[in-house]
Amino acid sequence: MADKVSSTRWFGLALQALIVLANHDGVCPSSMMAEKLNSQSTFYVKY
């Protein structure tokens, strides 16, 4: 995600992440979160 990410996109990702966390019991590794969000476990955003 080297391109600038819109605030709408950020909100959507945050909402999806909250849903994943709500449905997961205990610690949720970034790799699992990324898999559920169809993303990478780390990404760089250029401002």
C-alpha positions in Angstrom: 0.0 0.0 0.0 2.5 2.6 -1.1 -0.2 4.9 -2.3 -2.0 7.3 0.0 -4.9 5.6 1.7 -8.1 7.5 2.0 -9.8 8.1 5.3 -12.8 6.1 4.1 -10.5 3.1 3.4 -8.9 3.5 6.9 -12.3 3.5 8.5 -13.4 0.4 6.6 -10.2 -1.5 7.6 -10.6 -0.4 11.2 -14.2 -1.5 11.3 -13.3 -4.9 9.8 -10.5 -5.3 12.3 -12.8 -4.6 15.2 -15.2 -7.3 13.9 -12.4 -9.8 13.6 -11.2 -9.0 17.1 -14.8 -9.3 18.5 -15.1 -12.7 17.0 -11.7 -13.9 18.2 -11.1 -15.0 21.8 -7.7 -14.1 23.2 -4.6 -12.7 21.4 -5.0 -12.2 17.7 -1.7 -12.3 15.8 -1.2 -9.8 13.0 -0.8 -12.6 10.5 -4.3 -14.0 11.3 -5.7 -10.5 11.2 -4.2 -9.9 7.8 -5.5 -13.2 6.5 -9.1 -12.3 7.6 -8.7 -8.8 6.1 -7.2 -10.1 2.9 -4.1 -7.9 3.5 -0.5 -8.1 4.7 0.5 -8.3 8.3 2.5 -5.1 8.0 2.1 -2.4 5.5 3.6 1.0 4.8 1.5 4.1 4.3 3.1 7.1 2.6 1.7 10.4 3.9 
